[in-house]
């Protein structure tokens, strides 16, 4: 996490894809890219970090587990290369039952992908 803005409900994180270079092999020989499913997961995880950071837990009760239920939308503008690191920006909304995370993956201040995922806190 590089920035947490609880007042506006935004989290920013940075991910160095090169540290997981084994994830980049095989899909496009000679042209490594970060798979779209991992971009969606990064947005979801950033949102979960925001939820955990802003959730008030009463009486010392442990936080309930969070389960991703579905991907509402995803759009991939261009392939994400292993360099430079990716910045993930996410915000969270709730409809009363589900938590919805909307976020973007950026490189060089340009949006490369955007996703919206939904999840549910379990018992």
Residue, then its C-alpha position, 0 to 999 in steps of 0.5 A: x500500500x502506498x496511500x490510504x485515504x479513508x476520508x475519500x475511501x481510496x487505496x493505492x498500491x504498487x506491485x512489481x510484476x518482475x518479482x513474479x516473473x514466472x507468471x509471465x511465461x508461456x502465454x505470449x512467448x517473447x512478449x511477457x504480459x501480466x495476465x488479466x485475471x491477476x489484474x482483476x485479483x489485484x483490484x479485489x485485494x486492494x479493495x479488501x485491504x481498504x475494507x479491512x483498514x476502515x472496518x470498525x470491529x467491536x468488542x474485540x470480535x475477529x473480522x469475518x472472512x470476505x468471499x469474492x462472489x463475482x466479477x461485475x465487469x473488466x476491461x483491458x485497454x492494453x497489455x501490462x508489461x513487467x516494467x515499470x511497476x503497476x499502480x493499483x487504485x481502488x475504491x469500495x462501495x456497499x449496497x448493504x449486503x455486498x461490498x463492491x470494489x472498483x479499481x484500475x491498474x496503471x503504468x506510467x500514469x495511464x490506465x491499462x485495465x479497470x475492473x469491478x468485483x463484488x464480494x460478501x462477508x461470511x460468518 
